[in-house]
Amino acid sequence: MHERSELPEPDADALRHSARLSALIRERISAAGGWIDFAEYMELALYAPGLGYYSAGAQKLGPAGDFVTAPEVSALFSRCLARSLAPTVGQTVDATVLELGAGSGAMAADVLHTLARDDALPERYLILEVSADLRQRQRETLTARVPELAPRVEWLDALPAPFDGVIVANEVADALPVSRFRIGAAATQQPRVQAVGVGIDASGFCWSDRPAGESLRNCVAEIEATLGAALPVGFTSEVSIGLPGLIGSLVDSLRNGRCILVDYGLVRGELYRLDRSSGTLRCHYRHRAHDDPFRYPGLQDITAWVDFTTIAVAAVAAGARVDAFATQAHFLIGAGIEHEFAAANAAATRGDSAGLALSQQMQMLLMPGQMGERFKVMQLACGESVAGPAPELVSGGGDLRDRL
Ligand SMILES: C[S@@+](CC[C@H](N)C(=O)[O-])C[C@H]1O[C@@H](n2cnc3c(N)ncnc32)[C@H](O)[C@@H]1O
């Protein structure tokens, strides 16, 4: 992690942009009586129309942006994802693929290209993306990279009517706004669970505690029930209040098919382990990770690790099955990354740097210290006609469902 002072200074235009967003957030805080929940701050910082980090024109993803995601690291990731979707898509009449939060459009382009190669193209490829700026970027990527397949892609403003096929989302759950909580001392007159929200002091935005509302108190009670113990005084962490609702809606919109969610995260018992006593909130600015969400609002990404137990519970409550839960490394190996690597390597010109670059990409996707273990893949199945998971996904000790 880099200290605040090590962050590169944004240029004057970027600072002006950030100042406009800060003014909007300050207005909201004043209108609310001097305090807002952190989830509202995060929603505005990331998604305020025209100003939020994802809504406005900053580069965001890739080497020139603030962070990289697996589809940006290597097409090998999306090719493996496509291989795991192909049986469902290929066997479904009028199959639809729905991608949530498609970023630069790289994953959509590579998944469509691979499904076309493997003769399993869906009728429609839908993208539900909240950022107008990213929609435009996705259009440009698809038109440039897969012009013949781009006409199959449609952008949606809301989830579609129930369909048969697959839903995919990479690093979307970690971009949902989170509320923060802190456990207060029982001896004081304060309620035990405090919401750590945002106020304003002489230096700008600041952390400020208020008694937690009912939904946040219920989330903390669920965490403590899972741990089988009360969280200690001072323990601070985050919960994504909107995540169960999103998962329920995804399951409702999938009549028959699979939903594959990839994100960095843990099961609840590990995410809220006592040594993670200050939570997992992280900000990314030009490839530096730090933990100050009040620095450069609108210019940096803000994320928190995903509680996969919450996803599983919400999915089962909505009528889905959890068919697989594995590390990204296990998923990619099961989906055939070695075949994709061999094919891409054979296509690379002998002696050029493409072969070496491919090896480095594969390492980054698979190595435990990089993306291989921090990222998990959860596969949900909806509808009676969907067969169980591919055996390689749950074999070889890679099935983590019993930890959920
Ligand atoms: C961290 S980026 C990941 C982008 C891309 N999936 C990738 O892996 O490169 C998060 C993406 O989710 C989108 N997003 C956030 N909340 C969303 C929601 N509720 N529905 C759909 N997309 C959302 C963001 O605009 C952005 O495109």
The ligand as a MOL file (V3000), in Angstrom:
LIG
                    3D

  0  0  0     0  0            999 V3000
M  V30 BEGIN CTAB
M  V30 COUNTS 27 29 0 0 0
M  V30 BEGIN ATOM
M  V30 1 C -14.6570 -2.6870 -11.5240 0
M  V30 2 S -15.5570 -2.3550 -12.9790 0 CHG=1
M  V30 3 C -15.4230 -3.9280 -13.8030 0
M  V30 4 C -15.5800 -3.8000 -15.2990 0
M  V30 5 C -15.4750 -5.1040 -16.0940 0
M  V30 6 N -16.4660 -6.0680 -15.7270 0
M  V30 7 C -14.0980 -5.7090 -16.0090 0
M  V30 8 O -13.9430 -6.7500 -15.3990 0
M  V30 9 O -13.1650 -5.1260 -16.5660 0 CHG=-1
M  V30 10 C -17.2440 -2.3260 -12.4240 0
M  V30 11 C -18.2720 -2.1880 -13.5230 0
M  V30 12 O -19.5880 -2.4160 -12.9710 0
M  V30 13 C -20.4600 -1.3710 -13.4140 0
M  V30 14 N -21.5760 -1.3570 -12.4470 0
M  V30 15 C -21.5740 -0.9430 -11.1760 0
M  V30 16 N -22.7690 -1.1440 -10.5890 0
M  V30 17 C -23.5480 -1.7550 -11.4950 0
M  V30 18 C -24.8890 -2.2550 -11.5010 0
M  V30 19 N -25.6670 -2.1470 -10.4290 0
M  V30 20 N -25.3540 -2.8230 -12.6240 0
M  V30 21 C -24.5670 -2.9260 -13.7160 0
M  V30 22 N -23.2990 -2.4640 -13.7910 0
M  V30 23 C -22.7920 -1.8850 -12.6910 0
M  V30 24 C -19.5200 -0.1740 -13.5060 0
M  V30 25 O -20.0350 0.9050 -14.2280 0
M  V30 26 C -18.3210 -0.8400 -14.1860 0
M  V30 27 O -18.5190 -1.0360 -15.5620 0
M  V30 END ATOM
M  V30 BEGIN BOND
M  V30 1 1 1 2
M  V30 2 1 2 3
M  V30 3 1 2 10
M  V30 4 1 3 4
M  V30 5 1 4 5
M  V30 6 1 5 6
M  V30 7 1 5 7
M  V30 8 2 7 8
M  V30 9 1 7 9
M  V30 10 1 10 11
M  V30 11 1 11 12
M  V30 12 1 11 26
M  V30 13 1 12 13
M  V30 14 1 13 14
M  V30 15 1 13 24
M  V30 16 1 14 15
M  V30 17 1 14 23
M  V30 18 2 15 16
M  V30 19 1 16 17
M  V30 20 1 17 18
M  V30 21 2 17 23
M  V30 22 1 18 19
M  V30 23 2 18 20
M  V30 24 1 20 21
M  V30 25 2 21 22
M  V30 26 1 22 23
M  V30 27 1 24 25
M  V30 28 1 24 26
M  V30 29 1 26 27
M  V30 END BOND
M  V30 END CTAB
M  END
